[in-house]
Amino acid sequence: MLGIPIKADQFTKEKAMFRYSRLLIDMALDGQLPKYIDFINDCDVVIRKVVKYEWTSFKCDHYRIYGHKEEQCRKKVAQTK
């Protein structure tokens, strides 16, 4: 649902720790990052889980690029002066 799974930690692979799963996922950078995912568990019950991102890049919406926030964009700040 989030993207292409690349890697999982040992506890997630072995289903040894049910408090959380830790995955490395290749995701598209356009649009918003989902705040939660819905999935069906082994008992056919729909579960909604909050997604916590360990790391996200800053995005400049002015130039639609990653690396800095729009508030920190030097060219946009220079244009408003």
Stockholm file with secondary structure:
# STOCKHOLM 1.0

chainA/1-81         MLGIPIKADQFTKEKAMFRYSRLLIDMALDGQLPKYIDFINDCDVVIRKVVKYEWTSFKCDHYRIYGHKEEQCRKKVAQTK
#=GR chainA/1-81 SS CCSEEEEECHHHHHTCCCSCCCEEEECCCSSCCCSEEEEECTTSCEEEEECCCSCCCCEETTTTEESSCGGGCHHHHHHHC
#=GC SS_cons        CCSEEEEECHHHHHTCCCSCCCEEEECCCSSCCCSEEEEECTTSCEEEEECCCSCCCCEETTTTEESSCGGGCHHHHHHHC
//
